[in-house]
Amino acid sequence: MSNNHFHLVSRKRLAFLVALNSVTGVGARTSLKILKICQKYQLSDDEFWANKNQIWQKISLSEKIVESIKKFKIAHSLLDNLEKLEASGLQLLSFQDKSYPKLLLASEDFPTVLFVKSLIKVGSEAWQNTFAQTISVVGTRKMTNYGRLVIRQIIPSLIEAKQSVVSGFMYGVDLLAAQMALDCHGQTIAVLGFGFDHCFPKSQLKIMQEFLQRGAIFLSEFPPEIAARPANFVMRNRIVAGLSKATLVIEAARRSGSHITASYANDYGRLVMAVPGPINNPFSVGAKDLINQGAILVNNAFDILSELGVNGGNALNDQFDSSGFKQSVQAKTVLEHLSFYPELSLSELEQNTGFDQEKLNQLLFDLELQGKISKKWGKYCLVS
């Protein structure tokens, strides 16, 4: 069965694939094995479902899977099951549909079915544009202020360059990266480790609803009734990596979920990038390990876009010099004022420099990220 063959999938085939995906014990590999063996014996989906010629035994399906199929057949008809899911507000996408993300299809163990929740219609122009340029942004759940600074500095430029941010929709780096993408009027794709009847953690349900209203796309390979469990998040990570041209790691502990995602990305031949962190930050260790293992060290959005070969990176070039950032006249003015005083508050800097608060906040943000100034108790000072 060629992965390169795209066509519109019939309702009947989609209903079969969705049902197969809902059978306990049948994952992506088993689904593809079933389809290939049915093709070999020239059996239709209905004939497999009816166990014609004892096909279940020929495929060596476990007793658990066989019992699950029998229970499913008693509880549902294939088309009724599909219609019920669609009536709940879900869109269903088969790997054989032309709208299935091509990068994901090129990865190993791609899901045969994706459950989709979004205001964006599967297959629409907005859908195609969202999946055209993708980068996954992953990192620790215990994000530090440094991680926040990095995300707020990098994501706006990625969005300006038409990149869609893919994440695992977990609190911390995932969530802030997705939020920043939406705040910058960009797009985000969130991959869940559970079905849509659930939300983990439950506290993020309101955030999910807000993101949906803002046009985010949520994906899951799990039927709605499947709850969150650790193994599901590992499976989720392969989809995050598979959807993306590159995976960017921002703050990660040693042996973390971010490492698993990066490992999948590496296996799929995708770029892996990591932002270095302060040496006293325990969440710098994971990024350091990845860089030592061959991940690309990046300091800013220009580095990332250059590695991706995105033309938008050239537009950012005038913001950077060889050391990272090109100092503007205004930034130098701020540094000069701070060199005359031990420390200054935002209002004092505003009065001394004459810059408006929005401009000043951006300058201070950039200088803090560069490590040239620091903020303590609401006042700014030079880093000696």
C-alpha positions in Angstrom: 0.0 0.0 0.0 1.7 3.1 -1.2 2.0 6.0 1.3 2.3 8.4 -1.7 -1.2 7.6 -3.1 -3.6 10.4 -2.1 -7.3 10.3 -2.8 -10.5 11.2 -1.3 -11.6 8.4 1.0 -15.1 7.1 0.8 -17.4 7.5 3.8 -17.5 3.7 4.1 -13.7 3.4 4.2 -13.4 6.2 6.7 -16.0 4.6 8.9 -14.0 1.3 8.8 -10.7 3.0 9.6 -12.3 5.0 12.5 -13.8 1.8 13.9 -10.5 -0.1 13.6 -8.8 2.7 15.4 -11.4 2.5 18.2 -10.7 -1.3 18.8 -8.8 -1.8 22.1 -5.3 -3.0 21.3 -5.2 -1.8 17.7 -2.6 0.9 17.2 -1.1 2.5 14.1 1.2 -0.5 13.3 -1.6 -3.1 13.7 -4.0 -1.1 11.6 -1.5 -0.8 8.8 -0.7 -4.6 9.1 -4.4 -5.4 8.9 -4.9 -3.2 5.8 -1.9 -4.7 4.0 -2.9 -8.3 4.7 -6.5 -7.6 3.6 -5.0 -6.2 0.4 -2.9 -9.3 0.0 -5.9 -11.7 0.3 -8.1 -9.3 -1.7 -10.6 -8.9 1.1 -12.8 -5.9 1.5 -13.2 -3.9 4.7 -16.7 -5.6 5.2 -15.1 -9.0 4.7 -12.5 -8.4 7.3 -15.1 -7.1 9.7 -17.1 -10.3 9.2 -13.9 -12.4 9.6 -14.2 -14.0 6.2 -11.9 -17.0 5.6 -10.8 -16.7 9.3 -8.8 -13.6 8.4 -8.5 -12.6 12.1 -6.6 -15.8 12.8 -4.4 -15.5 9.7 -3.4 -12.0 10.9 -2.8 -13.5 14.4 -4.9 -10.9 16.2 -4.8 -11.4 19.9 -7.8 -12.7 21.8 -8.1 -9.2 23.4 -8.4 -7.6 20.0 -10.8 -10.2 18.7 -13.1 -9.7 21.7 -12.9 -5.9 21.3 -14.0 -6.2 17.7 -16.9 -8.4 18.6 -18.0 -6.0 21.4 -17.7 -3.0 19.0 -19.9 -4.9 16.4 -22.6 -5.4 19.0 -22.6 -1.8 20.1 -22.2 0.0 16.8 -22.6 -0.1 13.1 -19.6 1.4 11.2 -21.5 4.4 9.7 -23.5 5.1 12.8 -20.3 5.3 14.8 -18.8 7.8 12.3 -21.9 9.9 12.2 -22.1 10.0 16.0 -18.5 11.2 16.2 -19.1 13.9 13.6 -22.3 15.0 15.4 -20.2 15.6 18.5 -18.3 18.3 16.6 -15.3 16.3 15.6 -13.8 16.1 12.1 -12.3 12.7 11.1 -9.3 12.5 8.8 -7.9 9.3 7.3 -4.2 8.8 6.3 -5.5 8.1 2.7 -7.2 11.5 2.4 -5.3 14.1 0.4 -5.7 16.6 3.3 -3.7 14.4 5.7 -0.5 16.3 6.7 2.2 15.1 4.2 5.0 15.5 6.7 3.3 13.2 9.2 2.6 10.7 6.4 6.3 10.6 5.7 7.1 9.6 9.3 7.1 6.0 10.7 4.0 4.8 12.6 1.8 7.6 11.4 -1.8 7.4 12.8 -4.3 5.9 10.3 -6.9 8.3 11.7 -6.8 11.7 13.2 -9.6 13.1 15.3 -9.7 16.9 14.7 -11.4 19.7 16.6 -11.1 23.2 15.1 -13.2 26.0 13.5 -11.0 25.5 10.5 -12.4 22.9 8.1 -10.2 20.0 7.2 -8.9 20.4 3.6 -9.7 24.1 3.4 -7.1 26.7 2.2 -6.6 27.7 5.9 -5.9 24.1 6.8 -3.4 23.6 4.0 -1.6 26.9 4.9 -1.4 25.9 8.5 0.4 22.6 7.7 2.6 24.1 5.0 5.3 25.5 7.3 5.5 23.8 10.7 7.9 23.9 13.7 7.4 22.1 16.9 8.3 24.0 20.1 8.8 21.8 23.2 10.3 22.1 26.6 9.8 21.8 30.3 6.5 22.1 32.2 8.4 24.0 34.9 9.3 26.9 32.7 11.5 29.6 34.2 11.6 33.4 33.5 14.4 32.7 31.1 12.2 30.3 29.1 9.5 32.9 29.0 11.9 35.5 27.6 13.1 33.2 24.9 9.6 32.3 23.8 8.5 35.9 23.7 11.5 36.9 21.7 11.5 34.0 19.2 7.8 33.2 18.5 6.7 36.5 17.0 9.4 36.4 14.3 8.6 32.8 13.5 4.9 33.8 13.0 6.0 36.7 10.9 7.8 34.2 8.7 4.5 32.2 8.3 5.6 29.3 10.5 2.9 27.3 12.4 3.8 26.3 16.0 3.2 22.7 16.9 3.1 21.6 20.5 1.9 19.0 22.9 -0.5 21.4 24.7 1.0 20.9 28.1 1.5 23.7 30.6 4.9 25.4 30.5 6.8 25.9 27.3 4.2 24.1 25.1 1.3 26.3 26.3 3.1 29.6 26.2 4.5 29.0 22.7 1.0 28.1 21.4 -0.4 31.2 23.2 2.2 33.5 21.7 1.5 32.1 18.2 -2.1 33.1 18.6 -1.3 36.4 20.2 0.8 37.2 17.1 -2.2 36.3 14.8 -0.4 33.1 13.8 -1.5 29.5 13.9 -0.9 26.7 16.3 -1.5 22.9 16.1 -1.9 21.2 19.5 -1.5 17.4 19.6 -3.2 15.7 22.6 -2.3 12.6 24.5 -6.0 11.8 25.2 -9.4 11.7 23.5 -11.6 14.8 23.2 -14.0 13.6 26.0 -11.1 14.5 28.4 -8.6 17.2 29.1 -5.4 16.9 31.0 -4.8 18.7 33.2 -8.5 19.6 33.7 -7.5 23.2 34.5 -6.6 23.7 30.8 -10.1 22.9 29.5 -11.0 26.7 29.4 -7.7 27.4 27.6 -8.6 24.7 25.0 -12.0 26.3 24.5 -10.4 29.8 24.2 -7.8 28.5 21.7 -10.5 26.8 19.6 -12.4 30.1 19.4 -9.2 31.8 18.2 -8.7 29.3 15.4 -6.3 26.7 16.8 -6.3 23.2 15.5 -6.4 20.3 18.0 -5.5 16.8 16.9 -5.6 13.4 18.6 -5.1 9.9 17.4 -7.2 8.6 20.4 -10.9 8.1 20.2 -12.9 10.5 22.5 -13.3 8.1 25.4 -9.6 7.5 25.9 -8.3 9.2 29.0 -4.8 10.5 29.6 -2.1 8.1 30.7 1.8 8.3 30.5 2.2 6.0 27.5 -0.2 8.1 25.5 2.0 11.2 25.8 5.0 9.3 24.4 2.8 8.3 21.4 1.7 11.9 21.1 5.3 13.1 20.9 5.9 11.1 17.7 3.1 13.0 16.1 4.4 16.4 17.3 7.8 15.5 15.7 6.2 14.0 12.6 4.1 17.1 11.8 7.1 19.4 11.9 10.0 20.3 9.7 12.0 21.0 12.8 11.8 20.6 16.5 12.9 23.4 18.8 13.8 22.6 22.4 13.5 25.5 24.9 14.5 24.5 28.5 14.5 20.8 29.2 15.7 18.6 32.0 17.8 15.6 31.3 15.7 12.5 30.2 12.5 14.5 29.5 9.6 14.3 27.2 11.3 16.9 25.0 14.2 14.5 24.5 11.7 11.9 23.3 10.2 14.3 20.8 13.7 15.4 19.6 14.6 11.7 19.2 11.6 11.1 17.0 12.5 14.2 15.0 16.0 12.9 14.5 14.8 9.5 13.5 12.5 11.1 10.9 15.4 13.1 9.4 14.0 16.4 10.7 16.1 19.2 12.1 16.5 19.4 15.9 17.4 22.7 17.4 18.0 23.8 21.0 18.4 27.1 22.8 21.2 27.1 25.3 20.4 28.3 28.8 22.1 29.7 31.9 24.6 27.3 33.5 22.8 27.5 36.9 19.5 26.5 35.5 18.7 22.8 35.8 16.6 23.1 32.7 19.6 24.0 30.7 21.0 20.5 31.0 18.6 18.9 28.6 19.3 21.5 25.9 23.1 21.2 26.5 22.9 17.4 26.1 21.0 17.7 22.9 23.5 20.2 21.5 26.3 17.8 22.5 24.5 15.1 20.6 24.3 17.1 17.4 21.3 19.4 17.8 21.8 22.8 16.2 22.5 25.6 18.7 20.2 28.6 18.0 20.1 31.9 19.8 17.3 33.7 18.0 14.6 33.5 15.3 17.1 34.4 12.6 19.2 31.3 13.4 16.1 29.1 13.3 14.8 30.5 10.0 18.2 30.3 8.4 18.4 26.6 9.3 15.0 26.1 7.8 16.0 28.0 4.6 13.0 30.3 5.0 13.2 33.6 3.1 11.6 35.4 6.0 14.9 34.9 7.8 16.6 37.4 5.5 14.1 40.1 6.5 15.2 39.7 10.1 18.9 40.0 9.2 19.1 43.7 9.9 18.0 43.0 13.5 21.2 40.9 14.2 24.9 41.2 14.0 27.5 38.4 14.3 27.1 38.4 18.1 23.4 38.1 18.0 21.6 41.4 18.0 22.4 44.6 16.2 22.3 47.4 18.8 20.0 50.2 17.9 20.6 53.8 18.8 17.7 53.6 21.3 19.2 50.5 23.0 22.5 52.2 23.4 20.7 55.2 24.9 19.1 52.9 27.5 22.5 51.3 28.3 24.2 54.8 28.6 21.5 55.9 31.1 21.9 52.7 33.2 25.7 53.2 33.2 25.2 56.6 35.0 23.0 55.1 37.7 23.2 51.9 39.9 19.5 51.2 39.0 16.5 52.8 37.5 12.8 52.0 37.5 10.7 51.8 34.3 9.2 55.3 35.0 12.6 56.8 35.7 13.9 55.4 32.4 10.9 56.6 30.6 11.5 60.1 32.0 15.2 60.1 31.3 15.2 58.7 27.8 11.9 60.2 26.5 10.9 56.9 24.9 7.3 55.8 25.2 6.5 52.9 27.5 5.8 50.4 24.7 9.1 51.1 22.9 11.0 51.1 26.2 9.5 47.8 27.3 10.6 46.2 24.0 14.1 47.6 24.4 14.4 46.4 28.0 13.1 43.0 27.0 15.7 42.6 24.3 18.5 43.8 26.5 17.5 41.5 29.3 17.4 38.5 26.9 20.9 39.4 25.7 22.1 39.3 29.3 23.2 43.0 29.2 20.8 44.2 31.9 18.8 42.5 34.8 15.7 43.4 36.7 15.3 43.1 40.4 12.6 44.4 42.7 11.1 46.4 39.8 14.4 48.2 38.9 16.9 47.7 36.1 20.6 47.7 36.3 23.6 46.8 34.1 25.0 43.3 34.3 28.7 43.7 35.3 
